[in-house]
Amino acid sequence: MRQYNITMNILFLLAAATSILFSSPIVAVTTTTTTPTNVEHHDDGGDDHSIISWIRSMGGMVSKKIEIKRHPIGYMGVFAREDIGRKEDLFRIPRECFIEIFDNRQIASWEDSREKAYAKHNENLCHITHKLIKEINAGEESQLAPYTAYLETQTPGQIPATWSEEGKDLMRKIAYPMADYSMVDWISRNFTGYNRCIPSDDPFQEHMVAMTVQRGYDVALIPLWDMVNHDNGRLNTENDSMYNDNGLQVRASKPIKAGEEIFATYDKCLDCRNTHVFWGTPEILRDFGFVEGYPHRWVWYEHGIWFEVDSKKRTEKNDQTDIPDELLVFFEEATSPTKPSDSEEEDYTDPYGIPDPGQIQFLQDEVSRLIKVGEMVLKEQGNVPDREWQIINEFHVAAVTDISAAINYSIQRNSMINPEDLEGSEDSEDSEDAEDTIDATMLLVQGVSAQKEL
């Protein structure tokens, strides 16, 4: 990957275009809320330690150095009770504790079309949903009763597909239409209806589908592991494959201090099969119901666009508030330049690469759309519930900020790598159009910011 920097001065203007107020540079481009949204919002469900006792009774191992508890801010997670060393075992969950369909799963191949691959994915989700419902209906007779009792405490409405109608309507306006899965309507489009996975107008079964996606790993629901929250920026675990005969083994990937939270990754995991190639921050929101903290990833697979954005202060672990932050923009590149900077050519090839002028125009159009939609629908909360309103605003800020940074670097990088695409001149039509769009976008953002100050 190649990284490029952008200072945060324009990002304050972008953030000001929404209704969220921020307290510091780093927080301004991640989240500043009473409840952080880069983690899943698991309900307490009573005595969570009964899950740990049950796992041990089933032959599993859970370190006495970890605990399930509610963070002072309000969300549930797994935390270190004591200092934990690198490579120290955290837990092992036997396969007997899983709700899984390993033997009957549909496996997509690289030869499959995207439509066929998603059809197989949906079939797996349908089968695991039916198995979850069967175990829940079995009640205390189920071997998995302690786990299903916990799952039954999880309330609906945690992901956009199960939000309020007001929240869904607003999210539809903000989200870019996804090629395969709608941010909001994927359950109704792919799972409900006559002769499909679940019947229409059955809130319980819709909740089961949503829970399977939110808490599962496509073909398995794994207790305790599904209570570990996601954060690629603070990832501190590693694990063996969940398909191993002896179950799932999870270790600390770095030293973890007492009181620190234990984090997993939901899109760069061992069994995720290159999900990160076509999956990013919007899909995290769609499937898990939160806007992740930095790093962010944005993928428009159908347009051949892929990039990640991170905070320089976060990567450098710099918490000084008096020093401006920068965004680091990463483009996936197969090879990096290998010749001196004064060489006429660079060794540059890439399956995604730096966006070309046509792709830059797409990103410019998307930023303009987001800002205009924000002006129209993000001025008043109306009947949108507080948490949904907060998440939608956070997503809007992240999208406008990150895409604007990527546009800036794409133009700069194109002028260095592919000058012929920009006609090799500062006076080229493509270059002028690109910069004019950015200038117009910044003027629009400044105008919105000024209106909010009045």
C-alpha positions as a Python dict, from the first residue, in 0.01 Angstrom:
ca = {
    (1, 'M'): (0, 0, 0),
    (2, 'R'): (104, 360, -55),
    (3, 'Q'): (11, 630, 193),
    (4, 'Y'): (-44, 1004, 145),
    (5, 'N'): (-104, 1274, 404),
    (6, 'I'): (-354, 1553, 433),
    (7, 'T'): (-370, 1807, 712),
    (8, 'M'): (-688, 1839, 908),
    (9, 'N'): (-766, 2204, 836),
    (10, 'I'): (-1026, 2131, 567),
    (11, 'L'): (-1166, 1844, 770),
    (12, 'F'): (-1296, 2075, 1041),
    (13, 'L'): (-1499, 2249, 770),
    (14, 'L'): (-1630, 1916, 648),
    (15, 'A'): (-1724, 1808, 998),
    (16, 'A'): (-1895, 2142, 1055),
    (17, 'A'): (-2130, 2062, 769),
    (18, 'T'): (-2318, 1825, 998),
    (19, 'S'): (-2501, 1870, 1324),
    (20, 'I'): (-2232, 1703, 1537),
    (21, 'L'): (-2001, 1914, 1754),
    (22, 'F'): (-1649, 1794, 1825),
    (23, 'S'): (-1399, 1857, 2101),
    (24, 'S'): (-1058, 1768, 1954),
    (25, 'P'): (-890, 1709, 1615),
    (26, 'I'): (-873, 1330, 1637),
    (27, 'V'): (-1221, 1292, 1772),
    (28, 'A'): (-1348, 1528, 1506),
    (29, 'V'): (-1291, 1273, 1235),
    (30, 'T'): (-1380, 965, 1432),
    (31, 'T'): (-1661, 984, 1685),
    (32, 'T'): (-1753, 1206, 1978),
    (33, 'T'): (-2060, 1069, 2148),
    (34, 'T'): (-2180, 950, 2483),
    (35, 'T'): (-2173, 595, 2351),
    (36, 'P'): (-1893, 507, 2104),
    (37, 'T'): (-2022, 355, 1784),
    (38, 'N'): (-1708, 172, 1676),
    (39, 'V'): (-1825, -120, 1887),
    (40, 'E'): (-2131, -341, 1881),
    (41, 'H'): (-2409, -255, 2121),
    (42, 'H'): (-2468, -583, 2302),
    (43, 'D'): (-2737, -592, 2567),
    (44, 'D'): (-2640, -713, 2912),
    (45, 'G'): (-2874, -1010, 2932),
    (46, 'G'): (-2826, -1070, 3304),
    (47, 'D'): (-2543, -1289, 3431),
    (48, 'D'): (-2304, -1292, 3135),
    (49, 'H'): (-2054, -1491, 3340),
    (50, 'S'): (-2288, -1790, 3307),
    (51, 'I'): (-2167, -1807, 2945),
    (52, 'I'): (-1809, -1843, 3068),
    (53, 'S'): (-1906, -2111, 3321),
    (54, 'W'): (-2099, -2299, 3054),
    (55, 'I'): (-1807, -2287, 2807),
    (56, 'R'): (-1578, -2430, 3075),
    (57, 'S'): (-1833, -2701, 3155),
    (58, 'M'): (-1830, -2798, 2788),
    (59, 'G'): (-1454, -2856, 2797),
    (60, 'G'): (-1352, -2509, 2683),
    (61, 'M'): (-1102, -2272, 2837),
    (62, 'V'): (-1154, -1908, 2936),
    (63, 'S'): (-866, -1725, 3100),
    (64, 'K'): (-934, -1592, 3448),
    (65, 'K'): (-763, -1275, 3334),
    (66, 'I'): (-1059, -1168, 3119),
    (67, 'E'): (-1417, -1072, 3198),
    (68, 'I'): (-1739, -971, 3026),
    (69, 'K'): (-1861, -638, 3157),
    (70, 'R'): (-2029, -315, 3070),
    (71, 'H'): (-1799, -23, 2990),
    (72, 'P'): (-1862, 290, 3203),
    (73, 'I'): (-1984, 458, 2884),
    (74, 'G'): (-2251, 193, 2850),
    (75, 'Y'): (-2164, -80, 2598),
    (76, 'M'): (-2079, -445, 2666),
    (77, 'G'): (-1742, -595, 2584),
    (78, 'V'): (-1464, -829, 2692),
    (79, 'F'): (-1193, -673, 2908),
    (80, 'A'): (-864, -768, 3074),
    (81, 'R'): (-884, -815, 3450),
    (82, 'E'): (-506, -844, 3476),
    (83, 'D'): (-210, -773, 3253),
    (84, 'I'): (-196, -1023, 2966),
    (85, 'G'): (121, -1115, 2781),
    (86, 'R'): (168, -1137, 2405),
    (87, 'K'): (65, -1481, 2270),
    (88, 'E'): (-110, -1566, 2597),
    (89, 'D'): (-422, -1777, 2552),
    (90, 'L'): (-747, -1589, 2612),
    (91, 'F'): (-1005, -1858, 2544),
    (92, 'R'): (-1086, -2173, 2349),
    (93, 'I'): (-1445, -2237, 2246),
    (94, 'P'): (-1523, -2605, 2166),
    (95, 'R'): (-1717, -2671, 1848),
    (96, 'E'): (-1989, -2828, 2064),
    (97, 'C'): (-2070, -2472, 2177),
    (98, 'F'): (-2114, -2340, 1822),
    (99, 'I'): (-2437, -2296, 1633),
    (100, 'E'): (-2294, -2393, 1295),
    (101, 'I'): (-2361, -2541, 951),
    (102, 'F'): (-2006, -2641, 858),
    (103, 'D'): (-2107, -2969, 695),
    (104, 'N'): (-2382, -2814, 483),
    (105, 'R'): (-2235, -2478, 391),
    (106, 'Q'): (-2220, -2346, 39),
    (107, 'I'): (-1867, -2241, -57),
    (108, 'A'): (-1823, -1969, -317),
    (109, 'S'): (-1535, -2006, -560),
    (110, 'W'): (-1340, -1740, -746),
    (111, 'E'): (-1503, -1865, -1065),
    (112, 'D'): (-1851, -1775, -936),
    (113, 'S'): (-2015, -1458, -1053),
    (114, 'R'): (-2089, -1205, -781),
    (115, 'E'): (-2458, -1290, -811),
    (116, 'K'): (-2389, -1661, -758),
    (117, 'A'): (-2148, -1594, -473),
    (118, 'Y'): (-2406, -1380, -293),
    (119, 'A'): (-2673, -1642, -355),
    (120, 'K'): (-2454, -1899, -176),
    (121, 'H'): (-2387, -1650, 103),
    (122, 'N'): (-2759, -1589, 148),
    (123, 'E'): (-2831, -1962, 150),
    (124, 'N'): (-2579, -2009, 431),
    (125, 'L'): (-2734, -1725, 631),
    (126, 'C'): (-3077, -1875, 582),
    (127, 'H'): (-2965, -2218, 706),
    (128, 'I'): (-2786, -2080, 1012),
    (129, 'T'): (-3092, -1863, 1089),
    (130, 'H'): (-3318, -2168, 1083),
    (131, 'K'): (-3077, -2355, 1309),
    (132, 'L'): (-3071, -2062, 1553),
    (133, 'I'): (-3452, -2052, 1562),
    (134, 'K'): (-3463, -2430, 1620),
    (135, 'E'): (-3225, -2405, 1917),
    (136, 'I'): (-3415, -2112, 2067),
    (137, 'N'): (-3747, -2296, 2032),
    (138, 'A'): (-3596, -2600, 2207),
    (139, 'G'): (-3553, -2390, 2521),
    (140, 'E'): (-3388, -2566, 2815),
    (141, 'E'): (-3381, -2893, 2622),
    (142, 'S'): (-3115, -2751, 2393),
    (143, 'Q'): (-2753, -2828, 2476),
    (144, 'L'): (-2689, -2467, 2380),
    (145, 'A'): (-2955, -2323, 2615),
    (146, 'P'): (-2716, -2091, 2809),
    (147, 'Y'): (-2603, -1936, 2483),
    (148, 'T'): (-2947, -1907, 2323),
    (149, 'A'): (-3085, -1758, 2646),
    (150, 'Y'): (-2826, -1482, 2612),
    (151, 'L'): (-2907, -1430, 2245),
    (152, 'E'): (-3276, -1396, 2327),
    (153, 'T'): (-3196, -1089, 2538),
    (154, 'Q'): (-3063, -902, 2236),
    (155, 'T'): (-3308, -633, 2132),
    (156, 'P'): (-3409, -566, 1769),
    (157, 'G'): (-3318, -242, 1600),
    (158, 'Q'): (-2939, -262, 1627),
    (159, 'I'): (-2861, -256, 1253),
    (160, 'P'): (-3008, -28, 981),
    (161, 'A'): (-3225, -306, 837),
    (162, 'T'): (-3416, -321, 1167),
    (163, 'W'): (-3419, 48, 1257),
    (164, 'S'): (-3729, 264, 1289),
    (165, 'E'): (-3903, 356, 965),
    (166, 'E'): (-3786, 716, 1010),
    (167, 'G'): (-3426, 603, 1055),
    (168, 'K'): (-3446, 370, 756),
    (169, 'D'): (-3585, 644, 532),
    (170, 'L'): (-3305, 882, 630),
    (171, 'M'): (-3034, 619, 588),
    (172, 'R'): (-3163, 538, 237),
    (173, 'K'): (-3103, 901, 140),
    (174, 'I'): (-2750, 911, 281),
    (175, 'A'): (-2611, 572, 179),
    (176, 'Y'): (-2474, 511, -170),
    (177, 'P'): (-2679, 234, -341),
    (178, 'M'): (-2478, -84, -290),
    (179, 'A'): (-2421, -317, -580),
    (180, 'D'): (-2532, -632, -401),
    (181, 'Y'): (-2678, -555, -59),
    (182, 'S'): (-2882, -249, 23),
    (183, 'M'): (-2773, -73, 341),
    (184, 'V'): (-3133, -85, 467),
    (185, 'D'): (-3347, -324, 264),
    (186, 'W'): (-3134, -637, 229),
    (187, 'I'): (-3356, -854, 450),
    (188, 'S'): (-3674, -777, 258),
    (189, 'R'): (-3498, -810, -78),
    (190, 'N'): (-3316, -1135, -10),
    (191, 'F'): (-3487, -1325, 269),
    (192, 'T'): (-3857, -1250, 318),
    (193, 'G'): (-4154, -1350, 109),
    (194, 'Y'): (-4330, -1650, -42),
    (195, 'N'): (-4106, -1956, -84),
    (196, 'R'): (-3805, -1771, 58),
    (197, 'C'): (-3604, -1801, 379),
    (198, 'I'): (-3861, -1649, 615),
    (199, 'P'): (-4220, -1532, 574),
    (200, 'S'): (-4310, -1168, 529),
    (201, 'D'): (-4426, -965, 827),
    (202, 'D'): (-4264, -1187, 1089),
    (203, 'P'): (-4064, -953, 1316),
    (204, 'F'): (-3918, -1238, 1523),
    (205, 'Q'): (-3771, -1422, 1225),
    (206, 'E'): (-3646, -1096, 1072),
    (207, 'H'): (-3471, -1030, 1404),
    (208, 'M'): (-3316, -1378, 1385),
    (209, 'V'): (-3178, -1306, 1035),
    (210, 'A'): (-3039, -974, 1155),
    (211, 'M'): (-2881, -1133, 1462),
    (212, 'T'): (-2723, -1407, 1253),
    (213, 'V'): (-2551, -1142, 1040),
    (214, 'Q'): (-2463, -910, 1327),
    (215, 'R'): (-2322, -1172, 1562),
    (216, 'G'): (-2224, -1454, 1330),
    (217, 'Y'): (-1938, -1555, 1103),
    (218, 'D'): (-2144, -1651, 796),
    (219, 'V'): (-2176, -2017, 891),
    (220, 'A'): (-2136, -2011, 1270),
    (221, 'L'): (-2244, -1831, 1585),
    (222, 'I'): (-1971, -1861, 1850),
    (223, 'P'): (-2035, -1771, 2215),
    (224, 'L'): (-1799, -1527, 2386),
    (225, 'W'): (-1619, -1460, 2056),
    (226, 'D'): (-1932, -1275, 1943),
    (227, 'M'): (-1904, -1052, 2251),
    (228, 'V'): (-1558, -926, 2151),
    (229, 'N'): (-1599, -589, 1981),
    (230, 'H'): (-1446, -480, 1651),
    (231, 'D'): (-1171, -221, 1615),
    (232, 'N'): (-907, -258, 1345),
    (233, 'G'): (-718, 36, 1495),
    (234, 'R'): (-686, -128, 1836),
    (235, 'L'): (-684, -494, 1735),
    (236, 'N'): (-507, -699, 2003),
    (237, 'T'): (-611, -1058, 1933),
    (238, 'E'): (-526, -1336, 1693),
    (239, 'N'): (-698, -1668, 1644),
    (240, 'D'): (-681, -2005, 1477),
    (241, 'S'): (-945, -2107, 1224),
    (242, 'M'): (-1294, -2170, 1359),
    (243, 'Y'): (-1302, -2481, 1139),
    (244, 'N'): (-1041, -2659, 1352),
    (245, 'D'): (-1170, -2978, 1511),
    (246, 'N'): (-1083, -2859, 1862),
    (247, 'G'): (-1276, -2533, 1825),
    (248, 'L'): (-1175, -2168, 1817),
    (249, 'Q'): (-851, -2069, 1993),
    (250, 'V'): (-797, -1697, 2062),
    (251, 'R'): (-473, -1539, 2188),
    (252, 'A'): (-342, -1193, 2266),
    (253, 'S'): (-150, -1057, 1966),
    (254, 'K'): (21, -797, 2183),
    (255, 'P'): (50, -718, 2556),
    (256, 'I'): (-284, -609, 2702),
    (257, 'K'): (-293, -407, 3024),
    (258, 'A'): (-544, -463, 3302),
    (259, 'G'): (-862, -270, 3230),
    (260, 'E'): (-807, -253, 2853),
    (261, 'E'): (-1070, -384, 2617),
    (262, 'I'): (-1007, -689, 2402),
    (263, 'F'): (-1076, -631, 2031),
    (264, 'A'): (-1125, -847, 1723),
    (265, 'T'): (-1157, -763, 1354),
    (266, 'Y'): (-1479, -832, 1167),
    (267, 'D'): (-1340, -789, 816),
    (268, 'K'): (-972, -889, 825),
    (269, 'C'): (-1026, -1211, 1015),
    (270, 'L'): (-857, -1541, 941),
    (271, 'D'): (-1172, -1705, 803),
    (272, 'C'): (-1302, -1397, 618),
    (273, 'R'): (-1164, -1502, 277),
    (274, 'N'): (-1035, -1162, 161),
    (275, 'T'): (-1348, -977, 268),
    (276, 'H'): (-1141, -658, 296),
    (277, 'V'): (-1093, -658, -82),
    (278, 'F'): (-1457, -567, -144),
    (279, 'W'): (-1589, -466, 199),
    (280, 'G'): (-1541, -154, 410),
    (281, 'T'): (-1684, 99, 653),
    (282, 'P'): (-2033, 111, 492),
    (283, 'E'): (-2062, -267, 515),
    (284, 'I'): (-1953, -260, 881),
    (285, 'L'): (-2241, -20, 945),
    (286, 'R'): (-2483, -229, 741),
    (287, 'D'): (-2406, -561, 913),
    (288, 'F'): (-2307, -453, 1264),
    (289, 'G'): (-2480, -122, 1322),
    (290, 'F'): (-2196, 119, 1400),
    (291, 'V'): (-1950, 352, 1230),
    (292, 'E'): (-1608, 208, 1302),
    (293, 'G'): (-1323, 423, 1429),
    (294, 'Y'): (-1019, 478, 1211),
    (295, 'P'): (-891, 317, 997),
    (296, 'H'): (-1181, 339, 750),
    (297, 'R'): (-1206, 153, 420),
    (298, 'W'): (-1415, 251, 117),
    (299, 'V'): (-1477, 13, -172),
    (300, 'W'): (-1684, 69, -484),
    (301, 'Y'): (-1618, -270, -635),
    (302, 'E'): (-1824, -205, -947),
    (303, 'H'): (-1621, 114, -1012),
    (304, 'G'): (-1283, -42, -930),
    (305, 'I'): (-1217, 195, -637),
    (306, 'W'): (-1054, 89, -308),
    (307, 'F'): (-881, 299, -43),
    (308, 'E'): (-827, 323, 332),
    (309, 'V'): (-806, 636, 547),
    (310, 'D'): (-640, 657, 887),
    (311, 'S'): (-547, 918, 1145),
    (312, 'K'): (-176, 994, 1168),
    (313, 'K'): (-209, 1071, 1537),
    (314, 'R'): (-373, 736, 1596),
    (315, 'T'): (-103, 547, 1412),
    (316, 'E'): (166, 737, 1604),
    (317, 'K'): (-26, 706, 1935),
    (318, 'N'): (-6, 1083, 1973),
    (319, 'D'): (-277, 1228, 2198),
    (320, 'Q'): (-154, 1588, 2196),
    (321, 'T'): (-452, 1814, 2124),
    (322, 'D'): (-245, 2122, 2039),
    (323, 'I'): (-89, 1963, 1729),
    (324, 'P'): (-301, 1940, 1410),
    (325, 'D'): (-382, 1589, 1298),
    (326, 'E'): (-339, 1451, 947),
    (327, 'L'): (-524, 1190, 751),
    (328, 'L'): (-326, 912, 587),
    (329, 'V'): (-480, 785, 265),
    (330, 'F'): (-378, 436, 153),
    (331, 'F'): (-430, 304, -199),
    (332, 'E'): (-377, -64, -259),
    (333, 'E'): (-82, -100, -492),
    (334, 'A'): (71, -425, -609),
    (335, 'T'): (420, -277, -625),
    (336, 'S'): (578, 41, -500),
    (337, 'P'): (809, 264, -705),
    (338, 'T'): (1154, 106, -711),
    (339, 'K'): (1347, 365, -911),
    (340, 'P'): (1499, 691, -784),
    (341, 'S'): (1271, 993, -772),
    (342, 'D'): (1448, 1149, -1071),
    (343, 'S'): (1381, 845, -1288),
    (344, 'E'): (1150, 893, -1585),
    (345, 'E'): (943, 584, -1509),
    (346, 'E'): (809, 400, -1206),
    (347, 'D'): (731, 35, -1163),
    (348, 'Y'): (358, 66, -1104),
    (349, 'T'): (87, -193, -1144),
    (350, 'D'): (-222, -254, -932),
    (351, 'P'): (-557, -436, -948),
    (352, 'Y'): (-732, -133, -795),
    (353, 'G'): (-465, 135, -790),
    (354, 'I'): (-500, 511, -779),
    (355, 'P'): (-837, 625, -919),
    (356, 'D'): (-811, 751, -1276),
    (357, 'P'): (-984, 1072, -1392),
    (358, 'G'): (-1313, 893, -1456),
    (359, 'Q'): (-1308, 733, -1111),
    (360, 'I'): (-1212, 1067, -956),
    (361, 'Q'): (-1517, 1220, -1119),
    (362, 'F'): (-1732, 948, -963),
    (363, 'L'): (-1590, 1030, -619),
    (364, 'Q'): (-1644, 1402, -675),
    (365, 'D'): (-2006, 1338, -772),
    (366, 'E'): (-2055, 1128, -460),
    (367, 'V'): (-1913, 1397, -229),
    (368, 'S'): (-2134, 1659, -393),
    (369, 'R'): (-2436, 1431, -352),
    (370, 'L'): (-2358, 1368, 15),
    (371, 'I'): (-2320, 1736, 96),
    (372, 'K'): (-2637, 1834, -86),
    (373, 'V'): (-2836, 1551, 75),
    (374, 'G'): (-2694, 1651, 412),
    (375, 'E'): (-2812, 2008, 362),
    (376, 'M'): (-3161, 1882, 288),
    (377, 'V'): (-3214, 1608, 546),
    (378, 'L'): (-2966, 1653, 833),
    (379, 'K'): (-3082, 1989, 962),
    (380, 'E'): (-3357, 1857, 1188),
    (381, 'Q'): (-3379, 1524, 1367),
    (382, 'G'): (-3755, 1495, 1350),
    (383, 'N'): (-3878, 1156, 1473),
    (384, 'V'): (-3553, 969, 1410),
    (385, 'P'): (-3443, 798, 1735),
    (386, 'D'): (-3135, 949, 1899),
    (387, 'R'): (-2896, 660, 1838),
    (388, 'E'): (-2997, 623, 1474),
    (389, 'W'): (-2963, 998, 1421),
    (390, 'Q'): (-2619, 996, 1580),
    (391, 'I'): (-2495, 705, 1366),
    (392, 'I'): (-2629, 855, 1042),
    (393, 'N'): (-2453, 1185, 1113),
    (394, 'E'): (-2128, 1006, 1200),
    (395, 'F'): (-2144, 809, 877),
    (396, 'H'): (-2211, 1125, 676),
    (397, 'V'): (-1910, 1303, 830),
    (398, 'A'): (-1684, 1002, 770),
    (399, 'A'): (-1793, 964, 407),
    (400, 'V'): (-1752, 1331, 312),
    (401, 'T'): (-1421, 1364, 497),
    (402, 'D'): (-1258, 1045, 371),
    (403, 'I'): (-1372, 1067, 11),
    (404, 'S'): (-1259, 1430, -12),
    (405, 'A'): (-914, 1329, 113),
    (406, 'A'): (-899, 1046, -141),
    (407, 'I'): (-995, 1282, -425),
    (408, 'N'): (-716, 1521, -334),
    (409, 'Y'): (-452, 1248, -331),
    (410, 'S'): (-584, 1078, -641),
    (411, 'I'): (-539, 1399, -837),
    (412, 'Q'): (-191, 1452, -695),
    (413, 'R'): (-89, 1094, -758),
    (414, 'N'): (-231, 1087, -1111),
    (415, 'S'): (-26, 1392, -1198),
    (416, 'M'): (287, 1199, -1093),
    (417, 'I'): (208, 848, -1218),
    (418, 'N'): (-12, 903, -1521),
    (419, 'P'): (53, 1254, -1647),
    (420, 'E'): (-79, 1153, -1989),
    (421, 'D'): (-422, 1093, -1832),
    (422, 'L'): (-420, 1453, -1716),
    (423, 'E'): (-258, 1573, -2040),
    (424, 'G'): (62, 1639, -1847),
    (425, 'S'): (-23, 1998, -1770),
    (426, 'E'): (-165, 2204, -1488),
    (427, 'D'): (-386, 2360, -1754),
    (428, 'S'): (-538, 2028, -1862),
    (429, 'E'): (-914, 2011, -1875),
    (430, 'D'): (-937, 1707, -1644),
    (431, 'S'): (-706, 1862, -1388),
    (432, 'E'): (-893, 2191, -1393),
    (433, 'D'): (-1230, 2018, -1364),
    (434, 'A'): (-1108, 1810, -1072),
    (435, 'E'): (-970, 2106, -882),
    (436, 'D'): (-1275, 2315, -962),
    (437, 'T'): (-1495, 2045, -812),
    (438, 'I'): (-1289, 2031, -495),
    (439, 'D'): (-1290, 2412, -469),
    (440, 'A'): (-1665, 2420, -523),
    (441, 'T'): (-1713, 2148, -263),
    (442, 'M'): (-1509, 2338, -6),
    (443, 'L'): (-1702, 2658, -76),
    (444, 'L'): (-2025, 2467, -27),
    (445, 'V'): (-1901, 2320, 301),
    (446, 'Q'): (-1786, 2664, 420),
    (447, 'G'): (-2126, 2804, 333),
    (448, 'V'): (-2302, 2536, 536),
    (449, 'S'): (-2061, 2593, 824),
    (450, 'A'): (-2125, 2966, 818),
    (451, 'Q'): (-2501, 2911, 823),
    (452, 'K'): (-2470, 2693, 1130),
    (453, 'E'): (-2276, 2963, 1314),
    (454, 'L'): (-2551, 3223, 1263),
}
